[in-house]
Amino acid sequence: MGEPELQKLVLDYLDHMIELGDLEGPLLDLDVSRESALSRKLVGLLAEASHAHWTEDEIRQELAGAVFPFLTSETHAGDPTPLPMAQSEWAEIRAAA
C-alpha cells in the first residue's frame, strides 16, 4: 500500500467514514519491515492501543498526531480541528508539518 493510500485510509477513519476494523485490516497485512516510517508508526500505535485498551477517541487522537506530520497539501484538504484534541495541540501538529 502506498503512502497516499495509507494517509487517505487513516483520514477516512479520523473523519468517521470507516470503522476501526476497516483501518486495521489493511495495516495488519503490511510487512512493516518493508514499509514506510508512517506504516510502522501506525501499526505500532494500533498494537499499543489494543494492549492498553484505548477508547476510539484515544485511538483517533494518537493516529491524528501520527499521520498529520506526514501529510502533504495533496492528501489533506480538510481541517482536523473537529477531532477531540485541544486547539493548541493541532496548531503544534500543523506547525511541525
C-alpha positions in Angstrom: 0.0 0.0 0.0 1.4 3.4 -1.0 1.7 6.2 1.5 -1.0 8.4 -0.1 -3.5 5.5 0.1 -2.4 4.8 3.7 -2.9 8.5 4.6 -6.3 8.5 3.0 -7.3 5.4 4.9 -6.3 7.0 8.2 -8.1 10.3 7.4 -11.2 8.3 6.5 -11.1 6.7 9.9 -10.4 10.0 11.6 -13.4 11.5 9.8 -15.6 8.6 11.0 -16.1 7.4 7.4 -14.8 3.9 8.1 -14.7 1.7 11.1 -11.6 0.8 13.1 -11.6 -2.8 11.6 -11.6 -1.3 8.1 -8.3 0.5 9.1 -6.8 -2.4 11.0 -7.3 -5.0 8.2 -5.0 -3.4 5.6 -2.4 -2.3 8.2 -2.2 -5.9 9.6 -1.5 -7.2 6.1 1.6 -5.0 5.8 5.1 -6.3 6.1 6.3 -3.4 8.3 10.0 -4.3 7.7 9.5 -3.3 4.1 7.1 -0.4 4.6 7.5 3.3 5.3 8.1 5.0 8.6 4.4 6.1 8.6 3.3 2.5 8.2 5.5 1.3 11.0 4.3 4.1 13.3 0.6 3.3 12.6 1.0 -0.4 13.1 2.8 0.2 16.4 0.1 2.6 17.6 -2.7 0.1 16.8 -0.8 -2.6 18.7 -0.3 -0.3 21.7 -4.0 0.7 21.6 -5.0 -2.9 21.6 -2.8 -3.8 24.6 -3.7 -0.6 26.5 -7.4 -0.8 25.8 -7.6 2.7 24.4 -11.0 4.2 23.6 -11.8 5.0 20.0 -11.4 8.7 20.8 -7.9 8.0 22.2 -7.0 5.9 19.1 -8.2 8.8 16.9 -6.1 11.3 18.8 -3.0 9.2 18.6 -3.5 8.4 14.9 -4.0 12.0 14.1 -0.8 13.0 15.9 1.0 10.3 13.9 -0.4 11.0 10.5 -0.6 14.8 10.2 3.1 15.4 10.1 3.3 13.1 7.1 0.5 14.8 5.1 1.0 17.0 2.1 -1.4 19.5 0.7 -2.4 16.9 -1.9 -3.5 14.4 0.7 -5.2 16.7 3.2 -7.6 19.4 2.3 -9.7 19.3 5.5 -9.4 20.8 8.9 -8.6 18.3 11.7 -10.0 20.5 14.5 -13.3 18.7 14.8 -11.4 15.8 16.3 -11.2 15.6 20.1 -7.9 17.4 20.6 -7.2 20.8 22.0 -6.8 23.6 19.5 -3.2 24.3 20.7 -2.2 20.7 20.0 -3.5 21.0 16.4 -1.5 24.2 16.0 1.6 22.3 17.0 0.9 19.5 14.6 0.3 21.9 11.8 3.5 23.9 12.6 5.5 20.7 12.5 4.2 19.5 9.1 
